[in-house]
Amino acid sequence: MKIIAQVKLLPVSAYDADAMAATLRACNRGARAASEIAFRTGKVRRNELQDEVYYRLKEEFDLGAQAAVRTVKKVCDAYATVAGLEKSGHLAGLALDKAKSRSIGFRDDAAQPFDDRMLTWNLDRRTVSIWTVAGRLKGIPFVCSPEAMKLLAMRKGESDLVLRDGEFYLVATIDLPEPPVAEPAGWIGVDLGIVNIATTSDGTILSSRRLERYRKRMRHNVAKLQAKHTKSAKRRLKALRRREGRFATDTNHVIAKTIVTTAERTSRGIALEDLKGIRQRVTAKKDQRYRLHSWAFARLGDFVEYKARRAGVAVVHVDPRNTSRQCSQCWHTHRSNRVSQSWFACRSCGSVMHADLNGSRNIAHRADAVWQRGKVNCPSTA
């Protein structure tokens, strides 16, 4: 499995920072030129496009040999991504028409991949040596977490140079061996929601109250700053721009770790709802749309899956239909069973419980059938 480790670069001088920024601009301007040629000629395969633009990238944009090769690969990967999204149905309609009506663009500060010929790591000194259009910069310090340092020791292949809010980062991809998935002794059902981010079949309710309070405060602060139209207000808005996203990401990490740790400790698997296309299927009142569309349930599901894979914990996705209307005790299904957002009361057996808890138990009940079907279809993964 692939996992990323991020480090922050600390350029020792303004010259170093300017050289790295100029390198990103040159690579991305070259990528835009290569993308226009790929769009016009239809040459989106790496060897074909490289023959077409390689010398132009070196001469016109002052890129080195490896930088030109990496830039071509970046362009080809972008077109391959669009083709993959079209094939899977995730890109369709007007969005697909717009994507295919023009060449793919690249911002001047977009991330640029560097391979081992362009970037050398010294983990003992915590420095890197990196190629730039102004020459090779040596001894650039970096800082990162202890967990990232452990991952960097297993690093192979490319790393991406990223410029974000005036700071430079390197994002390295690490290929970790996956432990075998253990046969689950049972299942933890996880019901994802807006009011409660996640509710497990064990009865653990992970509320979104703290996150909602934070988002409400951030919206209020941003609205006040936008109304001022001053330079200081704009600087403050820039500083706040990604703070809410970081807070939500951290919250999702904590929740995912809690769920996976419990499953690993109890030798159980994790059952999640298959919520693809939920935003298109669900309608919401005007005052609820912000909460629905800022709900990062897909990110939470991704976090649970990758943490489970690292721990060797089984994960399955079940059909979510009627999980909120079906009684987890007697299986009676009716829309009137859902008394309110919070409560479930079965009209058949009289069972009363928290609605999200009932839903998570239904998800857990459906998991074993999905797991058994998967073992039949793919016996090598069991």
N, C-alpha and C positions, 0 to 999 in steps of 0.2 A: 504494500500500500504506500501511497505517496502522502507526505506531510511536509509542511513548510516551516522554516525557521526564519524569523526576521531579526535583523540587527540594524542598529542605527549608526551611520557613519559620522565621524567627527572631523571634518576637514581642518587641517592645522593652519590653513591660511585662506584668505579670500581668493587667491589664485587657484587653489585646488578646487574650491567650490565652483568658481566660474568655469574651470576646465570641464568638470563633470556636467554642469548645466549645458555648456556648449556641445558636449558630446551627445547628450540627449536630443538637443535641437537638430543637430546634423543627422543623427540616425533616423529621427522621425520625419524630417523633411525628405530624406532619401526613401523612407518607407512610403510616404505619400506619392512620390514620383513612381516608385515601383508598383504601387497599387493601381495607379491610373493606367499604366501599361498593361498590367494583368487584366484589368477590367475591359480595356479596349481590345486586346488581342485574344482574351480567353485563356491565356497561359497562366494557370494557377497552380500548376505542379512545380515543385521546387527546382528541378533540373532545367526545365524549360524556361522558367522566369529568370533563373540565375544566368543562363546564357544570354538572355536579352538585356539585363540591366547591370550585370556585375561591374563592368569597366566604367559605366556611367556613375555608379555609386562611388567608386574609388576616386575618379577624376573630378566630378562636379561637386560632390559633397565631402570630399577629403576623408573618406572612410578607409580604414585599414582592410586587409584581405578578410580577416575573420569577422570584423564588424559588418562588412558588406554581406558575407554569407549569413550571419545571424539576422540581419535586417530582412533579407529575402525570405528566410524561414518564417520570420514573424508575419510577413505579409501573407504567405501561403497558409499559415496556420489560421489567420483571420478569415480567409475565404473558406477554408475547410470547416471552420466553426459555423459559419452561416449555412453552408450546405448541410451540415449535421443537424442544425436546428430545423431547417426546412424538412429534412427527411423524417425527423421525429415528430413533426407537427407542432413544435413549440414556437415556430415562427411562421405565420400564415396571414392571409388577408392583406390589409393595407400596410402592415408592418413589413411583410415579405416584399411587397411591391416596392416600398421605399428602399429597403436594403438592396434590392437587385437593380434599382434604377440608376445607381451611381456607384463610383468606386468607394471602397472603404477608406475612411480618413483616420489619421493619427494625430493626436495633439502634440504640440512641441515638447511637452513634458511627460509624454506617455512612457511607460516602463520599457526598458530595453534589455534583452537577454545578453548575458556575458558567459562565454564558456571558459574552460580552464586555461586556454591560451591567452585570454584577455584579462583574466582575474585570478589572482593567486592569494590564498588564505594562509595566514600565519596565526594559528590558534593559540600558540604559547604566548606570543606577544600581543594577541588580539589586534592585529593589524591586517590590512589587505594592500595588495599592489594591483592597480587597475589601469587599463589602457584608456587614453582619452585622445581627442583630436589634437591636444596640445602636448602630447607625449605621455609616457607612462608615469603615473604617480605612485610613489612607493611609501610605505609606512603610514597609510591612512588609518588612524585608530577607529575601533568600533566598540560599541557596548551592546549587551544583550542579557537576557535572563539566564540563570543557570541551566534551565531546561533546554533552552536554545543552544547553549554551548555543548551539551551532551549530544544533541541532534547533529550539530555541525561536524562532530567527529566522524559521522557516518555519511557525510555529504559526498555526492558524486554528480558530475554534470553541470548544468547551467544554473546561474543565479541571475535574478532580475535587479537592475538598478532602478530605483523608484525615487522620484522627487515629490514630496507631499508637504504642502504648507511651508515651503522653504527649507525643509529638512531632507537629507538623503538617507535612503534605506537600501539594504540589500536583502532580497527575499530568496532564500536558498530552498531548493526542493530536495527532500531526502526520501529515498526509497527504502522503507522498512519491511523486513520480513513479517508476514502475517502469521500469528499463531493459529493452530487449527481451531475451528469452531467446535466448542464442546456441545454434546447432546444435552439440551435443556431438560431440567427436572420439572419445569413448570414455566409459567409465563407471567410477566408483569405487563398488564395492559396500561397504555398511556393515552389519556384523552387530552387532546390539545384544544385550547380555547382562548377567548379574548379576555374574559373576566378573570379566569384562572388559566395561567399559561399552560400548566400541565397538572393533571390529576392522575395518580397511579391507582391500580386496583388494590393496593395495600392500604389505601385510605389517605395517602400523603397528598395534600393540596398545596401546590406551589402557586401562590396568588400573584397577579400582575399589579396589585395595588401600588406597590412602591414604584414600579416602572411607570404606571399611569400618572402618579403624582409628579414624577420627574418630568415626563413629557409635557404635562400641563404647565408646569413652571417654565420649561424651556420655550414653549409656544408663546407664553405671556411675555417673557423677556425679549424674544426675537421680535414680536410685534411692536413692543415699545422702542426697540433700537431702530427698527425699520422706519418708524414714524419720525425720527429725529433728523435723518439725512445729514449727519455731520461726519467728518473724517474719523473722529474717535469712535463713533457708533459703528461705522463700517469696519474699522479694525477689530472691534469687539465681536461683530457678527462673524467675521472671518475666523476668529478664535473659537467661536461656539459651533461652527459649521458641522464638524464631525463628532462633537461631544456626545450628542444623543445616540448616535449610531454605536459609538464605543461602549456606552453604558448598556445598551440593549444587547450587544455582542457578549459583554462580560456576564450579564444576567443569564443569557442562553448557555454559556459555557458552564456556569455554576449548576444550573438545573440539569444539563446533560450529564455532568460528572456525578451528580447525586443519583440519578437514575441508573447509570451504568455501574457505579460502585455497588449499589444495592443488588442489582442483578448478578454481578460477579460473585458477591459474598454469599448469595443464596442459591447459586448454580442454576439460575433461571434465565430464560430468554426475554427479549423485549418485543412487545407487539405495538406497532404504531398504526395510525390511520393513514390510508392512502388519500392524501388531500390535494392531488394534482388538479389544477383548474378551479380551486375553491373560490377564488375571487371572481371568476366568471360565473360560477353557479349560484353564489349567494348574493342576495340583494340586501341592502342595509339602508336605514333611514339616513337623512342628510347629516345629522349630528353624529352618526356612528361610522361614517365612511372613513374618516381619518384613522380611527382605531382599527378598522378592518384592513386597510391598505398599508398600515405601518406595522401590522402584526407579522413578525418574522418567524412564522411557524416552519417554513421550509428550511431556514437556517438552523433552527433548533433541531429539526429532524436530521439534518446533515451532521450536526455536532454529535447527536446521539449515535448515529451510525458509525462515524469514524472512530469515536472513542470505544464503541463496542467491538469494532474490528480489531483494534489494538489490544483489547482485553480477551479476545476469543469468545465473545458473547454473541449468541444468535440474535438476529433481528429480522422480523417479518413485517410486511404491510398488509393490512386487512381492509376489506370493503367497509367503509364507514356508514353505509346506508342503514337507517333505523336504529343505530346504536343508542340514540337519545330517546327513542320511543319504545324500545323493547325492554321488558323486565328481565333483569339478570338472574332472577330467582325462578320464575315459572315460564319465561319466554313469551308471555303474552305481549303482543305488539299493537299499540294504538296511539294515535297522536294525543289523545286526551290524558295519557299517562304522564306526560310532561306538564306538570301543574304550573311551573314557572321556570325562570332561568336557573334557579338554584335547586328546585326540589322536583323529585320524581315520586309519584304515587301510583302503584299498579292498580288498575280497576278490577283485575281478576283475583289476585292473591292478597291484595292489601299491603304489600311491601312498600315501605317509605324510606327513602334515603336521599342523599345528595345526588343531584342529577348527573354531575360529572363523574362521581364515583360509580354510579350505575353504568354509565357509558364506558368507563375504563374496564369494568368487569366484563361487559359484553365483548369488548375488543380482545381481552385476554382469552375468553372462551373460544373465539374464532381463530386464534393464533395457531393452535395445534393442527387444525385441518390444513391451513396454509403451509405449515412446516412439513407435514407428511406429503402433501402434493409436490412440494419442492424436492423432497428426497426421492420421490418416484421419477420425476422429470430429470433431475440432475443428481444422480446417486454419488458422483464424485465429490460433491460439496457437502454431503451429510456427515 
